[in-house]
Amino acid sequence: MKREEGKRQLLLALWCLLTAAVMIGLCSRSSPIFPMNDWDDTNCFFTVGKAMFNGRVTYRDIYEQKGVLLYFLYGLAWLISHRSFLGGYVLETLCFAAFLRTAAETARKLGVLRGFCLLIPCLGAVLCSSYSFFLGGCAEEIALPFLYPALHVFLTTGEDRGWLPRPQQIVLLGAMAGCVLWIKYTLLGLYVGYVLFIAILLSARRDFAALGNAAGLFLLGVLLATLPWLLYFGANGAVGDWFGVYFYDNMSCYSGVDPELGLLRFLRDSIGHAILWNGRTSLLIALGALVFLLGRRPLPVKAGLLLLYLCATLLPFIGGTAFDYYGYAYAAMAVPGILAVSRLLERGIEALSRRAALPRIAALLLCLCLLAGGGVFARRHSVNSFFSAYRPEDLWFSRFAADIAESEDQSLLSYGALDHGLYTVTGYVPQTRFFCHLNLNKPELEEEQDRYIREQETEFVLLAKELKPLVLEYYEVVDSAESFDEFESFPMSYYLLRRK
């Protein structure tokens, strides 16, 4: 019996992995079917992860403002492939497969696993082809398997436990929240909502001892997820750099909301944009919420789900910025909608099984057909589909990398622009702390980059958009390129300059 159960668990895990490999393979520019992931954000993560695995201490020696766990995971991706995003594709696939597998565990506990298994490709196709999935590899995507456990525990904890998770679950949730904290802390909305729900529930019952115990267990989990980074930064004398960059700079150096616009209007417009541009995901979220609210759970639990959704929706935008990929922070909330449809399918499967058992080969063919159909859907609706027609040699950074490879000194600086991929294809590990420009109002960043130019610290400089007089004073243009396609993600001109 245990052997059969183990076999079923393995098959389910492989099904989730296969679905993830197909959907990520069709929709992410990190996939081998695309010439390169040219998204500057993803390249920044890869470059910092690479530097981290080459002895550069994050934040102190190389400056970027996301969480250290994100860079560590991209460092692991760099170990797989030094000059391409093959490792990034593996990372994205494993993260999405882990999310799908946890969602399947939710379905199993709710008694709708067979129906859910049939819909796994549908869930994968909807999320990976959504507009907010963007070019692939964003922090929101990597955080997804760490985010979903909050919703999983909420949905599967019943009245028999007074809607309260078990102690070991609380520690696990704290650890998962800690992982999200060290990827991108504005993604913590689901955990903030769940913590508030438990706090309100126990406070209403005046069970303050249980509330204190739960808080302690949750913080223990957060500490367990934080301990490796305390040791890493402590050993390198960089705890101050860690907290200074990740918290202080993120909170003080973004432009924030335009006072004339106002926070409420900003949230309305940005969240409305995310909902409208991700219509299929939004419909699943709405369906799941509606079925949950019409169910038999008590009113406080129904309010709890809305609290989770509200916090998960608001928190990504609270800093006053809004990018298209922020909408992927809601991806986990699409699962209840799929579970609602799974319940209907489960009833149909039960009715059919009473008449005749479906042969295993027929079930396998049905699953493969659904996977193929989901793949076609994803390919058709992904914003990245056109990009697979290009070859690496068609792209500007391949030519620039060839120019750099001819030099004995291959040091490089991306000046006044984000990391557009040249660090990746050359394999160069930046030795300058401010290796690229970021979306921060930090005078030190621009001052230091100017100093690098005046002191000619690198042999090569990459410029985007336009030539800068300061750079031309110390460097000369050796190559240039225009955007390779009118639909390029960030159309601009690129210039490679060499030290005079």
C-alpha positions, 0 to 999 in steps of 0.5 A: 500500500505504501509502495503504491502511494509512493508511486502515485506521489512520484507520478504527481511530482513528475506531472507537475515538473513536466507541466512546469518545464513545458509552460516555462519553456514556452513563455520565459525568455530564459528558456533554451528556445529563446536566444537570451533573456534580455530583461535587465532585471533578470540580468541584474539578479544573475550578475549579482548571483554570479558575483556572490559565488565569485567572492564578492559580498552582496551589497558591500562589494556589489550593489543591488537592492533585491533580497539576498536569497534571490541572488543566491538562487541565481548564483546556483543558476550560474553554476549550471551555465556561466554565460546563458540562462539555462540555469535560470530556466532550471530555476524557474521550472523548479520553482513553478513545479514546487508551486504546482505540487503544493497546490496539488496537495491542497487539492488532495486534502480537499478531495478534488485531486483527480480533477485538479490533476487534469487542470494543472496544465490549464493553471500553468498556461494561464499564469505563464502566459499572463502579461505580468509573467513578463519576460521571465525570471522576476522576483515575484515568479521565484517567490511563488513557491514560498508564497503559496504555503500561506494560502495552502494552510489557510484553505486546508485548516478546518473547524476541527482545529478551530481554523488554527494551524498546527505548531509545526505548520506555524514554524514552516509558515514563518520559515517560508515568510522568511524566505519571501522576506529575503527575496522581496519583502513587498511580496509578504502580503499573503503572510501579513494577511494570514498573521492578522487573521490568526491574531484577530481570531485569537484576540476575539477568543481572548486566548492571548497565551495561544497568540503569544505562542503562535507569534513565537513559533512564527518568529522562530521560523523567520529566524531559521530562514534568516540565520544563514544570512546573518552568518554570511554577512556577519562573517564578512563584516557586512551586516550594516551594508545588508540592512542599509541597502535592502531596507533603508535604501529601498524605503528612502531612495525610491521616488514614491507616489506623486503628491498630486496623484495621492496614494489612494488614486495611485493604488487604484490605478496601478492595481486596476492596471494589473487586474485588467492586463491579467484578465484570465488570472483575475477571473480565476481569482474572482471565481475562487473568492466567490465560491469560497464566500458562498461556501459553508465556512463561518463569516470570520473565515470568509473575511479572513480570505478577503483579508489575505487577498487585500494584503497581497494586492496592496503591499506590492504597490505600497512603496509608490512604484508600479511595474507590469510584473507586479501583477504576478504577486497575485498568481498564488491567489488563482489556485482557489478558482482552479479548485472550484472547477476541479470540484465539478470535474471530480463529480464527473469523474466519480460518475463516469467511474461508476460505469467503467474504469478509464484505462491507464493508457487513456488517462495518460493520453488525456493528460498529454492532450491537455498539456499540449492544448495548454502549451498551444494556448500559452504559446499563443498568448505569451508576450514573448512568443515572437522572440524565439524567432531570433538567434543569439548572433542576431542580438547586439550583445553577441557582437559586443561580446565578440569585440570584448573577447578580442581584448586581453583586458575584458573589464566592463561597466554598464554606465547610466543604464541597467544590466542589459545582458552584456555581463552575462554573455561575456561571463565578466564578474563586475569589480565595481560596486555600482556595476550598473544604474538602478531605479533609485534616487541615490546620488552616491550611485551616479557619483561613483559611476562618474568616478569610475569613468574619470579614473578609467577603471574598466577597459570597456563601457556600455552605454544605452540610449545616448552617448554621454559627454563625460564618457566620450572624454575618456573612452572612444566608441568601438561599436554600436547597435540599434534595437533589433526589433520594433517590439523589443522589450526596451527599444534603444540604441547601444554603444560599446566604448573602449578606454582611450 
